[in-house]
Amino acid sequence: MNSSTVSRHPDDIAAAAARFAEDGYVVLPGFVSREVCDAVAADVTASLNPVLAPAEFEADVGYPGSPASRSAAGGDTPRRLLNAYSRFARLRPVVVGPELGRCLRAVMDTDQVLLSQCHHNCVMTKAPGYSSVTLWHQDIRYWRFEQPGLVSLWLALGRETEENGALKIIPGSHRMAFTHDRLDDAKFLKPELPENQALIATARNVELEPGDALLFHAQAFHAAGRNTTDRIKLSCVFTYHAAHNAPVPGTRSAQYASIPVG
Ligand SMILES: O=C(O)CCC(=O)C(=O)O
């Protein structure tokens, strides 16, 4: 792993935790070396040609711009390679390693953190041509834990910009209360409401360099556009919960054991 200012200096970790508390997200620049990024990207590319199961396809999500079905043009465009923790051994020292553990414990203000195998645990594969638009949502909407304070790691394997569909986040939205009428049936922010428009106008593009890590709160509203470039965008995404914050028994969130983070 590359040197990371955040991993080396307790002061930087404290500053990252303060930024996270305020905004609901923080970027840890250069968290992973270019060498590791390239090696993981090569493993991911080998899983894309052909697409190795388990995977989710753009046609499966029905988001704006996605192919209408798996048999439509572009219907074989993958969106996510699933089970990334068990699939990509090279990622394991990073995503349950001590450097990330130190950062996660600080931003989550807890002493033991676990990686959930049930949510995200994927490589997002935003492909040119048939990628879709992800509307404004909170990841916690379909997850079932005793408390909502989960955190996701988004690790950029390549550059992420507005042009290739980088994430946008509404700062501070993890601390806001939202009435049900502001959300549609799938729990996306209704874009036609003036109060939602005003909120969305405060969003920030989270542009990342290869190896940058983004930590974001499961209640932070985020969205992303299509990849309008001619190169695929690959991002590893994992979700963490505090050891004291257990998944609700019998739900999808409790389907697989969580992995301790160093
Ligand atoms: O890259 C994207 O389109 C955003 C994905 C996302 O926000 C999600 O799957 O929760």
The ligand as an SDF file (V2000), in Angstrom:
LIG
                    3D

 10  9  0  0  0  0  0  0  0  0999 V2000
  -21.7210    4.8930   -9.9410 O   0  0  0  0  0  0  0  0  0  0  0  0
  -22.9240    5.0850   -9.7780 C   0  0  0  0  0  0  0  0  0  0  0  0
  -23.7010    5.1430  -10.7130 O   0  0  0  0  0  0  0  0  0  0  0  0
  -23.4450    5.2360   -8.3710 C   0  0  0  0  0  0  0  0  0  0  0  0
  -23.6990    3.9190   -7.7100 C   0  0  0  0  0  0  0  0  0  0  0  0
  -24.3850    4.0750   -6.4120 C   0  0  0  0  0  0  0  0  0  0  0  0
  -24.5450    5.1330   -5.8770 O   0  0  0  0  0  0  0  0  0  0  0  0
  -24.9050    2.9100   -5.7280 C   0  0  0  0  0  0  0  0  0  0  0  0
  -24.8810    1.7960   -6.2910 O   0  0  0  0  0  0  0  0  0  0  0  0
  -25.3670    3.0550   -4.5750 O   0  0  0  0  0  0  0  0  0  0  0  0
  1  2  2  0
  2  3  1  0
  2  4  1  0
  4  5  1  0
  5  6  1  0
  6  7  2  0
  6  8  1  0
  8  9  2  0
  8 10  1  0
M  END
$$$$
